Amino acid sequence: MMINGWDFDYESLPHWQHQEEWTVQEGRMYSYVFCENKVHDIAFLVYSICEARMGWYCGFLAVLKNKQSPELFLNVTNGTFTQGKVFFSADGNFAFIKSSVPDGGLPIFIFDLPANKFACYKPKARNSCYWVEEIGGKFIIVADKWQMENDKKSGLKKLNGTEIKLKKLKWFPSQDLDSFCYDMLESLKKRYPEDYG
């Protein structure tokens, strides 16, 4: 199967069989988001996206390398990720993707692509309507204006404009992301057994 010129056996991915079609403004499409980084010849695929609860869409993550002969670099099924697009830094060296596992807010996973490592940034907000932008060479969290005005207790107003300082984050090998997500989910199950039991 070909997606954006990447020819790969996507059906071999765990849970790919749970693909469903969902309607978007442009018409019908499969429930995945595919984001390519040409600088590092890598692609992020959030797949088998479904509505976990009202208005909350998430899916699993696959990372492919080498468009000419794609190979699976990373597959995360112990955590899920939001259906929003992956944000790449202007130089293509960093990728930002939001997890859909709530831990005081939705964690943002940051990939340092040249160094093959990741970090986890955990915003403190009850509302998940925020994303990352690169402004003046800094990575800034931008919150949705309407949500800030209408959800006063969300923490979005305080979060808006926060810089993610990469040098202050703890970094791990990219291949450890699936086990990291597993540990994060197990920790939530212990803290909130009624929600994750």
C-alpha positions as CSV (number, residue, x, y, z in Angstrom):
1,M,0.0,0.0,0.0
2,M,1.3,3.5,-0.9
3,I,0.8,6.5,1.4
4,N,2.3,9.8,0.1
5,G,4.8,7.9,-1.9
6,W,5.9,5.6,1.0
7,D,5.3,2.0,-0.1
8,F,5.0,-0.1,3.0
9,D,3.0,-3.1,4.3
10,Y,0.9,-1.0,6.6
11,E,-1.4,-4.0,7.2
12,S,1.4,-5.6,9.2
13,L,1.1,-2.9,11.8
14,P,-0.6,-4.0,15.1
15,H,-4.2,-2.9,15.1
16,W,-4.2,-1.7,11.5
17,Q,-7.2,-4.0,10.9
18,H,-9.2,-1.6,13.1
19,Q,-9.0,1.0,10.4
20,E,-12.4,2.7,9.8
21,E,-13.3,5.4,7.4
22,W,-14.4,8.6,8.9
23,T,-15.8,11.7,7.2
24,V,-13.9,15.0,7.0
25,Q,-14.7,18.1,5.1
26,E,-12.6,17.0,2.1
27,G,-14.6,13.7,1.8
28,R,-14.0,10.2,2.9
29,M,-10.5,9.0,4.0
30,Y,-9.0,6.3,6.1
31,S,-8.5,7.1,9.8
32,Y,-4.8,8.0,9.8
33,V,-2.6,11.1,9.7
34,F,0.7,10.9,7.8
35,C,3.4,13.5,8.3
36,E,6.7,13.4,6.3
37,N,10.0,15.1,7.3
38,K,12.0,15.3,4.1
39,V,15.1,16.6,5.9
40,H,15.6,13.3,7.8
41,D,13.8,11.0,5.3
42,I,11.3,10.0,8.1
43,A,7.6,9.8,8.4
44,F,5.2,9.8,11.4
45,L,1.9,7.9,11.0
46,V,-0.9,8.1,13.6
47,Y,-3.2,5.2,12.5
48,S,-6.4,3.4,13.5
49,I,-7.7,6.7,14.8
50,C,-11.0,6.4,16.5
51,E,-13.2,8.5,18.7
52,A,-12.3,7.3,22.2
53,R,-14.9,9.6,23.7
54,M,-16.9,12.5,22.5
55,G,-14.7,14.7,20.3
56,W,-11.5,12.9,21.5
57,Y,-9.8,11.2,18.6
58,C,-6.6,9.1,19.0
59,G,-4.6,6.4,17.4
60,F,-1.3,4.4,17.5
61,L,2.0,5.6,16.2
62,A,4.4,4.2,13.6
63,V,7.6,5.9,12.5
64,L,9.1,5.0,9.1
65,K,12.5,5.7,7.7
66,N,13.9,5.7,4.1
67,K,11.2,6.6,1.6
68,Q,12.9,4.7,-1.2
69,S,12.7,1.5,0.7
70,P,10.6,2.2,3.9
71,E,11.4,0.3,7.1
72,L,9.6,0.5,10.4
73,F,11.7,2.4,12.9
74,L,9.3,2.7,15.8
75,N,5.8,1.4,16.6
76,V,4.0,2.5,19.8
77,T,0.9,0.6,20.8
78,N,1.1,1.0,24.6
79,G,0.1,4.6,24.2
80,T,-2.1,6.6,21.8
81,F,-1.6,9.9,20.1
82,T,-4.0,12.7,19.1
83,Q,-5.1,13.0,15.5
84,G,-3.5,16.5,15.1
85,K,-0.5,16.8,12.7
86,V,3.0,16.3,13.9
87,F,4.8,19.6,14.1
88,F,8.4,19.8,12.8
89,S,10.9,22.5,13.7
90,A,12.0,24.9,10.9
91,D,15.3,23.1,10.5
92,G,13.5,19.7,10.5
93,N,15.6,18.4,13.5
94,F,12.7,18.2,16.0
95,A,9.3,16.6,15.9
96,F,6.5,17.3,18.4
97,I,3.4,15.1,18.8
98,K,0.8,15.1,21.5
99,S,-0.1,12.0,23.4
100,S,-3.7,11.3,24.2
101,V,-3.0,9.8,27.6
102,P,-4.0,12.5,30.1
103,D,-1.5,13.2,32.9
104,G,-2.5,16.6,34.3
105,G,-2.6,17.6,30.6
106,L,-1.8,15.8,27.4
107,P,1.9,15.2,27.3
108,I,3.9,16.4,24.3
109,F,6.5,14.0,23.0
110,I,9.5,15.7,21.4
111,F,11.8,13.8,19.1
112,D,15.4,14.9,18.5
113,L,15.7,13.3,15.0
114,P,19.5,13.6,14.5
115,A,20.3,12.3,18.0
116,N,17.6,9.5,17.8
117,K,16.1,10.4,21.2
118,F,12.8,11.7,22.7
119,A,11.7,13.7,25.7
120,C,8.3,14.1,27.3
121,Y,6.9,17.5,28.3
122,K,3.9,17.5,30.5
123,P,1.8,20.8,30.4
124,K,-0.4,21.6,33.4
125,A,-3.8,22.2,31.9
126,R,-7.1,20.3,32.1
127,N,-8.1,21.4,28.6
128,S,-6.1,19.8,25.7
129,C,-6.7,22.6,23.1
130,Y,-3.1,23.6,22.7
131,W,-0.2,23.0,20.3
132,V,3.4,23.9,19.6
133,E,4.7,26.7,17.4
134,E,8.2,27.8,16.6
135,I,8.4,31.6,17.3
136,G,11.7,33.4,17.1
137,G,13.6,30.2,17.3
138,K,11.8,29.1,20.5
139,F,9.2,26.4,20.9
140,I,6.1,28.0,22.4
141,I,2.8,26.4,23.5
142,V,-0.1,28.2,22.0
143,A,-3.6,27.7,23.4
144,D,-6.9,28.1,21.6
145,K,-8.3,31.6,22.2
146,W,-11.9,30.6,22.4
147,Q,-11.1,27.8,24.9
148,M,-9.1,30.2,27.0
149,E,-12.0,32.7,27.2
150,N,-14.7,30.1,27.8
151,D,-13.0,27.5,30.0
152,K,-11.6,29.7,32.8
153,K,-10.5,26.8,35.1
154,S,-8.7,24.9,32.4
155,G,-5.2,26.4,33.0
156,L,-4.9,27.3,29.4
157,K,-4.4,31.0,30.0
158,K,-1.4,30.3,32.2
159,L,-0.1,27.7,29.8
160,N,-0.4,29.9,26.7
161,G,3.0,31.4,25.7
162,T,5.0,28.9,27.7
163,E,8.4,28.0,26.2
164,I,9.4,24.4,26.0
165,K,13.1,24.5,27.0
166,L,14.7,21.5,25.4
167,K,17.9,21.6,27.4
168,K,15.9,21.2,30.6
169,L,14.2,18.0,29.5
170,K,15.2,14.5,30.3
171,W,16.0,12.5,27.1
172,F,15.6,8.8,26.3
173,P,16.5,6.6,23.3
174,S,13.7,6.7,20.8
175,Q,13.3,3.0,20.8
176,D,12.2,3.2,24.5
177,L,9.1,5.2,23.7
178,D,6.7,2.2,23.8
179,S,7.9,1.1,27.2
180,F,7.8,4.7,28.4
181,C,4.2,5.0,27.4
182,Y,3.4,1.6,29.1
183,D,5.0,2.8,32.4
184,M,3.1,6.1,32.1
185,L,-0.2,4.3,31.7
186,E,0.5,1.8,34.5
187,S,1.3,4.8,36.8
188,L,-2.1,6.4,35.9
189,K,-3.9,3.1,36.6
190,K,-2.4,3.0,40.1
191,R,-3.3,6.6,40.8
192,Y,-6.8,6.5,39.3
193,P,-8.0,2.9,39.5
194,E,-11.6,3.9,39.0
195,D,-10.8,5.5,35.6
196,Y,-8.1,3.0,34.4
197,G,-9.1,-0.2,36.1
